[in-house]
Amino acid sequence: MGKLKISSRNEIMQASPIRKLAPLAVKAKAEGVHVYHLNIGQPDIKTSQKMIDAYHNIPEVIEYGPSEGLHSYRKKLVQYYKKMKIDVNESNIFITTGGSEAIIFTLLSALSPGDEVIIPEPFYTNYNGFAVMAGVNVVPVTTNIENGFDLPDMKEFKAKLTPRTKAIVICNPGNPTGAVFKKERLQELVDFARKHDLYVISDEVYREFTYDCKATSILQFDDFEENAVMIDSTSKRYSACGSRVGCIVTRNKELLGLVLKFGQARLCPPSVDQQAAEAAVDTPDSYFEEVHKEYTKRRNVAYKELKKIPGAEVPMPMGAFYMVVGLPIDDADDFAKWLLTDFRHNKETTMVAPASGFYATPGLGKNQIRIAYVLKEADLIKAINILKIGLEEYKKKK
């Protein structure tokens, strides 16, 4: 018998630049090496106590819920969004199993197989995976480290348009760049999308994480009701990445009608996690104030320490808890592997994510890494110092 073949999607699915080096980190730890993780956005902030308490009060029978999500939770989210100056009602909200499912369902509903979606790069790598699942093609438009990865000029978006272009995906505040797009630039994008009848799918899961500025939601623009789709999640807001609850928020009723059909096919989002997420909406402002204070401090420390690396290009991140850093090397993938396999500083090393995996255009980002500043201040300083020493050693060997 011949060998069975797997899907041709294997040729276009990117490996996660965040997780692909994980086996090397596991091996290093098994050898007694302490690994500082700057590669993954796993917050160490304590999960909202409101969520924890809700998990301790689960019902005796965990039942199926509605495919669109618990009505009580969707009503509670309306209150949260009102506080964020986003005017929606519960019929505009569809609960999903994490923000990932929200993006997948949106692509499946807004685009047909063979359609194209424009995404500013570097972007969260899983966007490519979600597009592959939906059978649509990612068309990148490149942002630049020199201007902090701001939105490109609309001429560059226009150059990417084809008859198959149906949507633009943005992440604001941005993963992996830490960019926050100003309202004026978003207005340009909205005008462009309206003119060319495109959806704008805006991933806004890092809304609470902005520094020196505020993020503007895609749902805050007038006369854009049919085009605007917001993706949201509890993961980062309440430091609850393992609680897989996200949502799609849009005023486009026809789109939500198709989303519901996909939702019915997977039955329902997790009931217990929704109950915990519902409770989390009552998290006091003091929690977010402390989290914001902590991440502002971490951002400033990470920026200061990275600027000490000779030849490094370090844009100041304005949101989320990530930054893309340019290093004076030719192959950041090889460097990231080498840190885990060959380099040790007092039985410690640092793990980073090579930035090339966040680009769709071959060859871009080869000298860049993504940093997630999710460690406590002292560990962050140690991790970046080890990175600096490692870079000096690596350049000598190369």
C-alpha angles and dihedrals in degrees: 000000000000122000113269114246124225127219120296085235085086088076095056103033109101120219113241110264086204097055107022093088093049095105090057090052091049090052092049091051091049087057090056097261119143109226120203107211112220090145103081135049097233106141118218091203113120114263115253108280089223088065094045091052091050091053088056090057104053118154122259090245119039102210135191112269131207115293091239092051136264111318092220091054094048090051089050090051089055087062091049093050091047087057087052089051092250109134111211138128131223092266088064092058127082117183118222139184095265129322088284093067089045091059093043093050091046093052091046091051103038098041137042126221109286094025121126133236123196115220127180109237140257089052140162101288095225089068085075091049092049090050091051089052090052093045094240130129125242115223110192126213110195125236122197134236090217093071097034094265094291120173112286121244113280088245087070091052090048090053089059095052120116132162087266095056109114107155150016121219121205134173113214116205086028136241118221099012106044089227120151115199116225118237091246092057091046089051088057089052092047091050090049093049092046091050093050096036096242133152117240108210107195120195103207103167092126094056094127093051107078129128126202089353145044129246120239118218121228086231092064095074122098125238092015101099098124095045104044123091122172124201117205140171143183093225102096101019094065097022089249106129092154092055098087103210124132137145148211114227119192140136090219102110095186091054091049089051091062092041087057091056091055089046092053089052090060091040104224145334116261109292099204093049090050090053089052091047090050090054090047092063086075092058105136121250089242089071092057092043091056093045091049092049091050096048093045088056092047092049092051092047093048092049093048094048095044090051087063091067108098112241095009119138108216120178115196108251115227099193150007112031101275138093134185112223128194115221130197093249136095101226119036091174091061091044093052090051092046091054089059100038107033113013125082129168111188088333091307136105140171129243120212135172116246107234096217088082090063092059126079093197110085114244098021122120094020092136096041136089132191118232123199108200095205098127127097114268097260093048091045091055091048093047094050092044089053088049090052093049091044091052091053091051093045093052090051091054093047 
